Structures are given as C-alpha cells and as structure tokens.
Amino acid sequence: MVKRGSLNARVAGARGAARRPSPAEAGSLADRAYFAIREDILQGQLRPGTPVSRRRVAGELGMSVLPVADALRRLQEDGLLETRARAGTRVRVPTDADVRHLYELREALETQSARLFAERSTPAERRALERTARDLDRQFARLAKVGDDPALRFAVHRQHVQLHMQIARTARSELLRQMIERNHVLILNWVFDVDGRRTPLPARFHADLAAALISGDAARADAAMRAHVRHGLVEVSRHLSKLAASEWRESKRGAKTA
C-alpha cells in the first residue's frame, strides 16, 4: 500500500492530469511515478510483499493509470516488483536464489573494480577513499548505537553505495561502472541492506578494505573485496530467511489485486 505523503512529496505538479496525456507527457509522468515508487521501495517504506495497486498509485499521484502502469512495468523489469496471478503486483519477495545470484554477479564486478582501483588510482584518490571509508565506519557505528532509525539507516546505506561507486569510478572502466551501478545500486541491493542488516559491522570493516585497495597490490585488493562482498551475502541471507518466515508471510496475506 503506497503511503500518500511520501509519494506526493516527490511528484509535486503531477496533479491535474485528468485529460489523456500526450506521448511526451505520458513519458514524463511515467518517469515521475517510477522514481517515486522506487524511492519508497529502496527506503523500506514499501517492504517486500507489500501490494502495489496501479489504480491506487494513480490516485495518490494525481495522474492516469497509463503512466503508472508503465512505471510498474519498468520496476518489474528492474526486479523490484513482481506480478502473480490472483495476487496482483507487489514489492518483490526475493528468494535465496535471487540473493545468491545477485551477490555472485556483484562479487565478479566489484573484485575487478578493486583490482583496477589498485592499479590506476592516484595518490589523491587513494587518500579520498581512506577518508570515505573511515567516515563510513563511524556512521555504521553510530547506526548500531541509535537502533531502529529508518532515515539514518537509509542515509548510511546510501553512503555505503557511494563508497563502492567511488571505487568503480576510479577504476576508469565506464562499462564496469555502469554495470556495478545497475546491479549494486539500482536493483535489489538497497532493498536487502535497508531491510536486512542488523548485526553491527566490525570496527574497521571499510577502513581495512580501503587499506587493501590503496596498497597498489591488485591481488590483495581482489581478496579484500571478495571477503567484503561475501560477508554481505551471509548477513543478507540470514536476515532474509527470518523475514521470509514472518513479515513477508503477513504481507502476502494482506495482498490485494492491482
């Protein structure tokens, strides 16, 4: 079920579209609906298993069903939504296989990114990565102390993604950067991180990763990133099984046809 305030705040100006929009206008409205719904999914406001009705979303956004239907189709292609017969459309409930396959791809992409960073980064870029990693460790420590603060949790995990994108940009391989952005950022990783991670990280989790990358040793950087990604897989898989047995089962009971 879409929350009225969160969506409306991000699509101001979309109201008043009672007439049938032109193709260009429909595309613009579809983009607005796409990014508004995706943001709510990534922030955990629309949790796995939550039903998403296109008519309800259209009403919330003040637009016709057509652009919303296009937005939902795109989100389903991204892997964030799923549609089932007699159950309608809902936020996708990832399986163990989904998580494993995603992290296998992430490991392949990010270890290569780490190797290239070790080989191609400048001294200034290495110092910048050190600073980012130390700050991120402090933020994760703060998050562990604060407890359940969804806004802070999302902000910290957004910063975590930015660290990995900083590494990818410095690798100086545009195609690799695009693939990491799509698979690590835009699809399911934030969903898992926002909803799943509860165990505090080691004190120097990201600082130690940065130390390996700035060493200039590609093999060391590869091994450190591989261990980093696999740690995430273990954490996500453990919490995924808990959620699948409780919250998502309840979400499925309340699902309504779109």
C-alpha positions as CSV (number, residue, x, y, z in Angstrom):
1,M,0.0,0.0,0.0
2,V,1.5,3.3,-1.1
3,K,1.9,6.0,1.5
4,R,0.2,9.2,0.5
5,G,2.7,11.7,1.9
6,S,5.9,10.1,0.7
7,L,4.8,9.8,-2.9
8,N,3.0,13.1,-3.2
9,A,6.0,15.0,-1.9
10,R,8.1,13.7,-4.8
11,V,5.7,14.3,-7.6
12,A,4.5,17.8,-6.9
13,G,3.0,19.2,-10.0
14,A,1.7,15.9,-11.3
15,R,-1.9,16.6,-10.3
16,G,-4.5,17.9,-12.7
17,A,-3.7,15.3,-15.4
18,A,-7.4,14.4,-15.9
19,R,-7.1,14.6,-19.7
20,R,-5.4,11.9,-21.7
21,P,-1.7,12.9,-21.8
22,S,0.4,13.2,-25.0
23,P,3.1,10.6,-25.5
24,A,5.8,13.0,-24.3
25,E,3.7,13.9,-21.2
26,A,2.9,10.3,-20.5
27,G,6.6,9.5,-20.6
28,S,7.4,12.3,-18.1
29,L,4.6,11.2,-15.8
30,A,5.8,7.6,-16.0
31,D,9.3,8.7,-15.0
32,R,7.9,10.6,-12.0
33,A,5.9,7.6,-10.9
34,Y,8.8,5.3,-11.5
35,F,11.3,7.3,-9.4
36,A,8.7,8.0,-6.6
37,I,7.7,4.3,-6.2
38,R,11.3,3.1,-6.5
39,E,12.5,5.5,-3.8
40,D,9.8,4.2,-1.4
41,I,10.9,0.7,-2.1
42,L,14.6,1.4,-1.6
43,Q,13.9,3.3,1.6
44,G,11.9,0.4,3.0
45,Q,8.7,2.3,3.1
46,L,7.2,-0.2,0.7
47,R,8.5,-3.5,2.2
48,P,8.8,-6.9,0.4
49,G,5.4,-8.4,-0.2
50,T,3.5,-5.1,0.0
51,P,0.8,-4.9,-2.6
52,V,1.0,-2.1,-5.1
53,S,-2.2,-1.2,-6.9
54,R,-1.8,0.9,-10.1
55,R,-5.2,2.5,-9.6
56,R,-4.3,3.5,-6.0
57,V,-0.9,4.8,-7.0
58,A,-2.5,6.8,-9.9
59,G,-4.9,8.3,-7.4
60,E,-2.2,9.2,-5.0
61,L,-0.1,10.8,-7.7
62,G,-3.0,12.6,-9.4
63,M,-2.3,11.0,-12.8
64,S,-4.0,8.5,-15.0
65,V,-3.4,4.7,-14.8
66,L,-1.4,4.6,-18.1
67,P,1.9,6.2,-16.9
68,V,1.7,4.4,-13.6
69,A,1.3,1.0,-15.4
70,D,4.4,1.9,-17.5
71,A,6.3,2.7,-14.3
72,L,5.3,-0.6,-12.6
73,R,6.3,-2.5,-15.7
74,R,9.8,-0.9,-15.6
75,L,10.1,-1.6,-11.9
76,Q,9.2,-5.2,-12.5
77,E,11.9,-5.4,-15.2
78,D,14.4,-4.0,-12.6
79,G,13.4,-6.8,-10.3
80,L,11.8,-4.6,-7.6
81,L,8.2,-5.7,-8.3
82,E,6.6,-8.9,-9.2
83,T,3.1,-9.8,-10.5
84,R,1.4,-13.1,-9.8
85,A,-2.0,-14.5,-11.0
86,R,-4.8,-13.7,-8.5
87,A,-2.3,-11.9,-6.3
88,G,-1.7,-8.7,-8.3
89,T,1.5,-6.7,-8.2
90,R,3.6,-6.4,-5.1
91,V,7.1,-5.5,-4.0
92,R,9.2,-8.5,-4.9
93,V,10.0,-11.0,-2.2
94,P,13.5,-12.2,-3.1
95,T,14.4,-15.9,-2.7
96,D,17.6,-17.4,-1.5
97,A,18.5,-18.0,-5.2
98,D,17.9,-14.3,-6.0
99,V,20.2,-13.2,-3.3
100,R,22.9,-15.7,-4.2
101,H,22.8,-14.9,-7.9
102,L,22.9,-11.1,-7.2
103,Y,25.9,-11.4,-5.0
104,E,27.7,-13.8,-7.4
105,L,27.4,-11.1,-10.0
106,R,28.3,-8.3,-7.5
107,E,31.4,-10.2,-6.5
108,A,32.6,-10.6,-10.0
109,L,32.1,-6.9,-10.8
110,E,33.4,-5.5,-7.6
111,T,36.6,-7.6,-7.4
112,Q,37.5,-6.4,-10.9
113,S,36.8,-2.9,-9.8
114,A,39.0,-3.3,-6.8
115,R,41.9,-4.6,-8.9
116,L,41.6,-1.7,-11.3
117,F,41.5,0.8,-8.5
118,A,44.7,-0.7,-7.1
119,E,46.4,-0.3,-10.4
120,R,45.0,3.0,-11.7
121,S,44.2,5.2,-8.7
122,T,46.2,8.4,-8.0
123,P,47.6,9.3,-4.5
124,A,44.9,11.9,-4.1
125,E,42.2,9.3,-5.0
126,R,43.6,6.8,-2.5
127,R,43.6,9.4,0.3
128,A,40.0,10.3,-0.6
129,L,39.0,6.6,-0.4
130,E,40.6,6.4,3.1
131,R,38.6,9.3,4.3
132,T,35.4,8.0,2.9
133,A,35.9,4.6,4.5
134,R,36.8,5.9,7.9
135,D,33.7,8.1,7.9
136,L,31.5,5.2,6.8
137,D,32.8,3.1,9.7
138,R,31.9,5.9,12.1
139,Q,28.4,6.1,10.6
140,F,27.8,2.4,10.9
141,A,29.0,2.5,14.5
142,R,26.5,5.4,15.1
143,L,23.7,3.4,13.5
144,A,24.4,0.4,15.7
145,K,24.1,2.6,18.8
146,V,21.0,4.5,17.7
147,G,18.9,1.4,16.9
148,D,15.9,1.4,14.6
149,D,16.1,4.8,12.8
150,P,14.9,4.1,9.2
151,A,16.0,7.5,7.9
152,L,19.5,7.2,9.4
153,R,19.8,3.6,8.2
154,F,18.9,4.6,4.6
155,A,21.3,7.5,4.7
156,V,24.2,5.3,5.9
157,H,23.5,2.6,3.3
158,R,23.3,5.3,0.6
159,Q,26.8,6.4,1.8
160,H,27.9,2.8,1.6
161,V,26.8,2.5,-2.0
162,Q,28.6,5.8,-2.7
163,L,31.8,4.3,-1.4
164,H,31.6,1.4,-3.9
165,M,30.7,3.8,-6.7
166,Q,33.8,5.9,-5.8
167,I,35.9,2.8,-6.2
168,A,34.2,2.0,-9.5
169,R,34.7,5.5,-10.9
170,T,38.4,5.4,-10.1
171,A,38.7,2.0,-11.8
172,R,38.3,4.1,-15.1
173,S,36.2,1.5,-16.9
174,E,32.9,3.1,-17.8
175,L,31.1,-0.1,-18.8
176,L,32.1,-1.7,-15.5
177,R,30.9,1.3,-13.6
178,Q,27.6,1.2,-15.3
179,M,27.1,-2.5,-14.6
180,I,28.0,-2.0,-10.9
181,E,25.6,0.9,-10.6
182,R,22.8,-1.0,-12.1
183,N,23.3,-4.3,-10.2
184,H,24.6,-2.9,-6.9
185,V,22.6,0.3,-6.6
186,L,19.5,0.3,-8.7
187,I,18.1,-3.1,-8.3
188,L,17.9,-5.2,-5.1
189,N,21.0,-4.4,-3.0
190,W,19.5,-1.4,-1.2
191,V,16.3,-3.4,-0.5
192,F,18.3,-6.1,1.2
193,D,20.5,-3.6,3.1
194,V,17.7,-1.4,4.3
195,D,15.5,-4.3,5.4
196,G,18.1,-6.9,6.3
197,R,21.3,-5.8,8.0
198,R,21.0,-5.7,11.8
199,T,24.3,-7.1,13.0
200,P,26.9,-4.4,13.8
201,L,29.9,-4.4,11.4
202,P,33.5,-4.9,12.6
203,A,35.0,-1.6,13.8
204,R,37.3,-1.1,10.8
205,F,35.3,-3.0,8.2
206,H,35.6,-0.4,5.4
207,A,38.9,1.1,6.6
208,D,40.5,-2.3,6.2
209,L,39.0,-2.7,2.7
210,A,40.4,0.7,1.8
211,A,43.8,-0.2,3.1
212,A,43.9,-3.2,0.8
213,L,42.8,-1.2,-2.2
214,I,45.3,1.7,-1.7
215,S,48.2,-0.8,-1.3
216,G,48.6,-0.9,-5.0
217,D,48.6,-4.7,-4.8
218,A,45.8,-5.9,-7.2
219,A,45.7,-9.4,-5.8
220,R,45.3,-8.1,-2.2
221,A,42.6,-5.7,-3.3
222,D,40.8,-8.5,-5.1
223,A,40.9,-10.8,-2.0
224,A,39.7,-8.0,0.3
225,M,36.8,-7.0,-1.9
226,R,35.8,-10.7,-2.3
227,A,35.7,-11.1,1.5
228,H,33.8,-7.9,1.9
229,V,31.1,-8.9,-0.6
230,R,30.8,-12.4,0.8
231,H,30.3,-11.0,4.3
232,G,27.3,-9.1,3.0
233,L,25.9,-12.2,1.4
234,V,26.0,-14.1,4.7
235,E,24.3,-11.2,6.5
236,V,21.6,-10.7,4.0
237,S,20.8,-14.4,3.6
238,R,20.5,-14.9,7.3
239,H,18.1,-12.0,7.7
240,L,16.2,-12.9,4.6
241,S,15.3,-16.3,6.0
242,K,13.9,-14.6,9.1
243,L,11.8,-12.1,7.2
244,A,10.5,-14.8,4.8
245,A,9.2,-16.7,7.8
246,S,7.4,-13.8,9.4
247,E,6.9,-10.3,7.9
248,W,6.6,-11.3,4.3
249,R,4.1,-14.1,5.1
250,E,1.9,-11.5,6.8
251,S,2.4,-9.1,3.8
252,K,1.2,-11.8,1.4
253,R,-1.9,-12.4,3.4
254,G,-2.9,-8.8,3.0
255,A,-2.1,-8.6,-0.7
256,K,-4.9,-7.2,-3.0
257,T,-5.3,-7.4,-6.7
258,A,-3.9,-4.4,-8.6
